[in-house]
Amino acid sequence: MTYVIGETCIDVKDKSCVEVCPVDCIIGSDEDRMLYINPVECIDCGACVDPCPVDAIYAEEDLPAEWHEYTEINSQYFEDPEAARSRVDALEPLVPSPA
C-alpha cells in the first residue's frame, strides 16, 4: 500500500510533508492546487502524516470513503498531470478570490 493526499490539501499545499519525506515522493508545482504522492516511489514509512497540518495524508486503506478518488488522482498525476488537475478542479471548483 501507499499513502495518499486527499481533499484538505487543496489550496493549502503546506510542504511540511515534503520536508520529512525520505524518498522525495511528494511533489506539486506552483500550478497545482495540491500536493501528490507518487505511489511507485512511496515506501510506506508514514513520516509525512503527522507533519500535515490539515490531516490530508492517509494510508491508502485508511483513506476516508468520500476521498476514494484521490487514490487514483495521486497516481494519475505522475502519468498525466493535466488530467489529475482537471479532476481536482471538478471535485473542488476553484473559488474566485474577492476583488
C-alpha positions in Angstrom: 0.0 0.0 0.0 0.9 3.6 -0.3 0.0 6.9 1.3 -2.5 9.3 -0.4 -3.0 13.0 -0.2 -6.7 14.0 0.0 -9.1 16.9 -0.4 -8.0 19.0 2.6 -4.6 19.7 0.9 -6.4 21.6 -2.0 -5.4 25.3 -2.0 -3.3 24.8 1.2 -0.2 22.9 -0.1 1.7 23.2 3.2 5.0 21.5 2.4 5.8 20.1 5.8 5.3 16.6 4.4 7.8 17.2 1.6 10.4 18.3 4.1 10.2 15.0 6.0 9.8 12.5 3.1 13.0 10.4 3.0 12.5 9.4 -0.7 11.2 12.7 -2.1 8.0 11.1 -3.5 5.7 14.1 -2.6 5.5 16.8 -5.3 3.4 19.7 -6.5 4.3 22.5 -8.9 3.2 26.1 -8.5 0.3 25.5 -10.9 -1.0 22.6 -8.8 -3.7 23.2 -6.2 -2.5 20.3 -4.0 0.5 18.0 -3.5 0.7 14.5 -4.8 2.4 11.3 -3.5 4.0 9.0 -6.2 2.7 5.5 -5.3 5.6 3.9 -7.0 8.2 5.7 -5.0 6.4 5.9 -1.7 8.0 3.5 0.8 5.0 3.5 3.2 7.0 4.9 6.1 4.3 7.3 7.2 6.7 10.1 8.0 4.5 12.6 6.1 1.3 12.0 8.1 2.0 13.8 11.4 3.6 17.0 9.9 0.5 17.6 7.7 -1.4 20.5 9.4 -4.7 19.7 7.6 -4.8 15.9 8.1 -4.8 15.3 4.3 -2.5 12.3 4.3 -3.7 8.7 4.9 -2.6 5.2 4.3 -4.5 4.1 1.2 -6.5 1.6 3.2 -7.5 4.3 5.8 -8.5 7.0 3.3 -12.0 8.3 4.2 -14.6 6.8 1.8 -15.6 10.2 0.4 -12.0 10.7 -0.8 -11.6 7.4 -2.6 -11.0 9.2 -5.9 -7.8 10.8 -4.6 -6.0 7.4 -4.7 -6.4 7.4 -8.4 -5.8 11.1 -8.8 -2.4 10.9 -6.9 -1.3 8.1 -9.2 -2.7 9.7 -12.3 -0.7 12.9 -11.6 2.6 11.1 -12.4 1.3 9.9 -15.7 -0.9 12.8 -16.8 -0.7 15.9 -14.6 -3.2 17.9 -16.6 -5.8 15.1 -16.2 -5.2 15.0 -12.5 -5.5 18.8 -12.2 -8.8 18.7 -14.1 -10.2 16.0 -11.8 -9.2 18.1 -8.7 -10.9 21.1 -10.2 -14.1 19.1 -10.9 -14.2 17.7 -7.4 -13.4 21.1 -5.7 -14.0 24.0 -8.1 -11.7 27.0 -7.7 -13.4 29.8 -5.9 -12.5 33.2 -7.4 -10.8 35.5 -4.9 -12.8 38.6 -4.0 -11.8 41.8 -5.8 
